[in-house]
Amino acid sequence: MNVLLIGGAGGLMNHLILKMKKEGHRVYLLTGSRLEETSYQKVFEKYNFSYESASLPEIFESIQPDLTIFAGACDTNFTWKKEETEAVRYMAALTNILMGYVSRGSGRFVYISSDEVYGGDYPEDITEQAPPSSQRTKGMILAQGEEMCESCQKSTGRDILILRLDHLYVIPRNRREIRDICSRMCLEALEQGHILVPENDSFSLLYVTDAVELIYRAAVSREHKRVLYNISSQTEISRMELAGMIQRAMGEDGTAVIPKEGEKRRAVLSQALYESEFGSSFFCEVSVIVEKTAAQMKKNSYLFLTEAQRKPPLLERMKEKGGSLLKTLLPFVENLIAFIPFFMLNNRAVGSGYFSSLDFYLLYVLLFAIVYGQQQAMLSAVLAVAGYCFRQMYDRSGFDVLIDTNTYAWIAQLFILGLTVGYMRDQILRLKEESEQEKDFLTLQLTDIQDINSSNVRVKDALETQIVNQSDSVGKIYSITSALEHYSPEEVLFYAAEMLGRLLKSRDVAIYTVSNKVYARLFSATSKKARMLGYSIQYTKMGELYETLAAGKVFINRKMDERYPLMASAICENDEMQMILMVWDIPWERMTLGQANQLVVISALIQNAVLRAGRYLAALEHQRYVDGTPLLGTDAFTALVQAYVKAQKRGLTECTLLKIESGVKDQKETALLIAGSLRQSDYVGTMPDGSLYVLLSNTNRENAQFVIKRFEELGLRLCIAEEAEA
């Protein structure tokens, strides 16, 4: 199925990618950032879009995911250093993602939350019914995210699942990935040489690989009874015990554990509700992973420690501050300097016959209004008024200048023109900036659309290539299995094993036919290893294998139990098991849900070919057998012998042909006599020489001696016919 993972690069996201790929799903990734990030595992398609992008609905529509997982509380795109700012970003991101999912998306949406929604002391394990109690900004925001998802599920009816992880921890690769309590304590030991530990603090730790396994189990389940589930190891550990593990791994000489007083705090999530629906299993020991984390961080300390920032010298600080100050003061300095030549020009023009009507102060104000805008226009107007009044007082007193109406008219003219031109200049620049911003936004939208379109083209081309050429495409599988129709009815099951091995790329394949409701007999096998269970098995006592096949599912040997094949499937007719297909040689990375589904498809196609052959033989039964006896006619028996001999040469089966040399009075009576001593998979018939023969399937020459002795007791003398060896 198509899986969309949303989140920044980190341990959880990379483990989710690997898990989904291993299970045979097509993985798409939304990084939440426009920057190209190379630390992700490889995926089918990656979208470098921010969470605020308006293109998220188009991404959902393009992918049509069957499953969407948002990293949420574990998303490394949110550092939470400035919690108020990150809170706004987080809620905006979650809102935009949910809107895109609801408007254009499909399938199930999984939101990852964490234990941080709780604060304080909980003597009992915390169940899903306990209301969030965190006083920290991040915890409250995560709780609001849970409420938003629940509200969205109720209002839209969409399939939304919330998984709350209990103290998730990973082995970090660099300082950026240090987010959990374990790695933070290791970093404190590296930086400070000691770990300051509250004495009364306990919790449970959940390693990332266990978390991913449990997330996957719930995410791909057919149904879930509730929206919210806790995921926790429920293995309680104190902070003091954790510090002791880190101290032992880093060396007790270089790391000290310093206890400090603090309020008693216990926070362990209860996983009872999750286990009741999905079950659980944990593979990682806390002590082993913690010591491995501490040892790795100590060994590669250069990846986690940063040098103290060097304080710049006084001269550099003065240059830095002086540069910004000079940049700010430069327009004012220019204004003051430019005032001097305009003041001199105005004084010269007063007594000139040519320039007396020219107002140099007005030109001065307009110049700075056009170049710098309203602010500098105001300053230049003030300077111009001061210069004008100073020049007028050459010939008149200051009082005369103040009561002169021409002075005020000139000042009003100067300020009105200067401020108007400055305002227009500022408005033009503002409109230009807005146009540039709109242009950048539309260009970004166009780039996003082009990226989505090119992604769709790549996906389309990849799917076309898969349909036409891929070895495990349905069309390819059908074209190969349809070749079974070219074999004779007696040969179909022999070559079905060979064909199954070819499609699954396995050298060890076996097909067992169910002879009754208890036993199954080996019909065809491609190798010695495939025959390791023997020629006859009591399949009803094969534990998990039988229970899985009886439930109509494909058995996958995830425990690597050597007694069982790596993968097995049953072919049923009318709800009764007819054949069992066993595959013994499959690489671990191919033991996935996708491979299991492929085996189901192949089994169904093989079943069609076998049923056609069976119906054909049943229709000709009156022609194949002599007068309703177990005795096969010459043509039918000869064709059957040839099919077995041909399959034996290709290593698909073992058989022995016995010739009855003496003791035969009547062939029909003899056939009836010996039929009771033969297995259902053995045959008796005549050959062109007129003699009576017995064909023993899956029997070598050594085992055939027991059958010969058994028939001697009935008064029949048999020998191994050379025809079966030819």
HELIX and SHEET records of a PDB file:
HELIX    1   1 GLY A   11  LYS A   22  1                                  12    
HELIX    2   2 LEU A   56  ILE A   63  1                                   8    
HELIX    3   3 GLY A   72  CYS A   74  5                                   3    
HELIX    4   4 GLU A   83  ARG A  104  1                                  22    
HELIX    5   5 ASP A  115  VAL A  117  5                                   3    
HELIX    6   6 THR A  137  THR A  156  1                                  20    
HELIX    7   7 ARG A  175  GLU A  177  5                                   3    
HELIX    8   8 ILE A  181  GLN A  192  1                                  12    
HELIX    9   9 VAL A  208  ALA A  219  1                                  12    
HELIX   10  10 ARG A  239  MET A  250  1                                  12    
HELIX   11  11 ALA A  272  PHE A  278  1                                   7    
HELIX   12  12 VAL A  286  LYS A  299  1                                  14    
HELIX   13  13 SER A  301  LEU A  303  5                                   3    
HELIX   14  14 LEU A  314  VAL A  350  1                                  37    
HELIX   15  15 PHE A  360  TYR A  372  1                                  13    
HELIX   16  16 GLN A  374  GLN A  392  1                                  19    
HELIX   17  17 GLY A  398  ILE A  403  1                                   6    
HELIX   18  18 THR A  405  ASN A  469  1                                  65    
HELIX   19  19 VAL A  474  THR A  481  1                                   8    
HELIX   20  20 SER A  482  HIS A  486  5                                   5    
HELIX   21  21 VAL A  492  LEU A  504  1                                  13    
HELIX   22  22 LYS A  529  ARG A  531  5                                   3    
HELIX   23  23 TYR A  539  LYS A  541  5                                   3    
HELIX   24  24 GLU A  544  ALA A  550  1                                   7    
HELIX   25  25 TRP A  588  ARG A  590  5                                   3    
HELIX   26  26 LEU A  593  ALA A  619  1                                  27    
HELIX   27  27 GLU A  621  ARG A  624  1                                   4    
HELIX   28  28 THR A  634  LYS A  649  1                                  16    
HELIX   29  29 GLN A  667  ALA A  675  1                                   9    
HELIX   30  30 ARG A  701  GLU A  712  1                                  12    
HELIX   31  31 GLU A  722  GLU A  725  5                                   4    
SHEET    1   A 7 GLU A  45  SER A  50  0                                        
SHEET    2   A 7 ARG A  26  GLY A  32  1                                        
SHEET    3   A 7 ASN A   2  ILE A   6  1                                        
SHEET    4   A 7 LEU A  67  PHE A  70  1                                        
SHEET    5   A 7 ARG A 108  SER A 114  1                                        
SHEET    6   A 7 ASP A 159  LEU A 165  1                                        
SHEET    7   A 7 LEU A 228  ILE A 231  1                                        
SHEET    1   B 2 LEU A 168  TYR A 169  0                                        
SHEET    2   B 2 LEU A 206  TYR A 207  1                                        
SHEET    1   C 2 HIS A 194  PRO A 198  0                                        
SHEET    2   C 2 ALA A 256  LYS A 260  1                                        
SHEET    1   D 3 GLU A 236  SER A 238  0                                        
SHEET    2   D 3 ASP A 201  SER A 204 -1                                        
SHEET    3   D 3 ARG A 265  ALA A 267  1                                        
SHEET    1   E 6 SER A 536  ILE A 537  0                                        
SHEET    2   E 6 ALA A 520  ALA A 525 -1                                        
SHEET    3   E 6 VAL A 509  VAL A 514 -1                                        
SHEET    4   E 6 GLU A 576  VAL A 583 -1                                        
SHEET    5   E 6 MET A 567  GLU A 573 -1                                        
SHEET    6   E 6 PHE A 555  ILE A 556 -1                                        
SHEET    1   F 5 LEU A 631  LEU A 632  0                                        
SHEET    2   F 5 TYR A 683  THR A 686  1                                        
SHEET    3   F 5 LEU A 692  SER A 697 -1                                        
SHEET    4   F 5 CYS A 655  SER A 662 -1                                        
SHEET    5   F 5 ARG A 717  ILE A 720 -1                                        
END                                                                             
